[in-house]
Amino acid sequence: MIDYIPGLANVPATESSISSIDGPNGILAYRGYSIQDLCEHSSFEETALLLQNGELPNTKELEEFKDLLHKKYEVKRNIRALLWSLPASGHPMDVLQTAIAAMATFYPDAGASQPDSAYTQNALVKIISSMSTLVAMWTRISRGYDPIKPASNLGYAENFMYMCFGEQVDADLVKLFDVCLILHAEHTINASTFSTMVTASSLANPFSSISAGVGTLAGPLHGGANESVLKMLDEIGSPENARAWIEGRLKNKQVIWGMGHREYRTKDPRATILEKMIKDYVAKTGITLSNRFETALEVESICEELLSHKGVYPNVDFYSGVLYSEVFKFTPEHFTPIFAMSRSAGWAAHWHEQVSNNRIFRPTQIYTGHDFRDYPTS
């Protein structure tokens, strides 16, 4: 007899050297470097190259990688026309998945048979680079505006914000957004990464594989949770309403969005960093936030009182939506595409690792249907 484990919880599906999680102690590391150190000292470009190559790049390697990203910011006009042809009401994640899948047609030879070839490596960089352009393009096209051409002299985070808003933004905001990209770049074998790996294991094109990851990330139990957190905070309305709302949800066995994680039994280290970032930025600039942030702090405090014995604490989605909406002024429907933009670095690394030592995924099942039976002939 084989035991059925719903969701493959704690079932090893691969061996990987890309990232690691210490759930009981709340530690996340990329290639052995703690997420705290990377957020303090690194950049998204350096982190992306670390994920790809396994080691921190030297100055020359990093500059060459940045230059390559810059050269690949622009997308073909065919892709731009494709975006213009889609309904403005379409969810950005559906648009992003469509665009990334379509880009495979421009890289038909980016095959898994030669993952280290210059052609395939360029395709992986193109995914990371173009993802930011596609997300920014749709923020404008969906509102009826022409996309803003990427600026080849700006870094990844700053260029994205420029393409969204049409002007260069404050350096402190750029650094803040850069840290957000680092935080979301990788997180071991989560659902979207697993989708990418399963598709890659068939030796599919990297664009096709990563489009599968985008589709998986779209769900509210994965990347879409930060949108749900904002809706929750707005429904609660104010800190003084939090306790009754939470107790009602717990009584009815309903989800409290942004709370709990399959891996962590303490507070998600990314949530800790995001919370501190919001507090530090508010203290430095004196900006006034809506009561969402204060409501979130109260929700966390009450949940810690009521749920910490179950190992339920805030995850990364709990504060990311507040930061994106209140500080960066992004609208909720673009939160998850920004997540995907960042996670493209991790997906690309896992695609390469999978096809470099590949065996196609073929899990088994426990059959619960009818025994063999005769077809009725009368």
Summary of the structure (lengths in Angstrom):
residues: 378
radius of gyration: 21.5
end to end distance: 37.4
largest distance: 82.4
contacts: 1195
relative contact order: 0.15
helix: 60%
strand: 3%
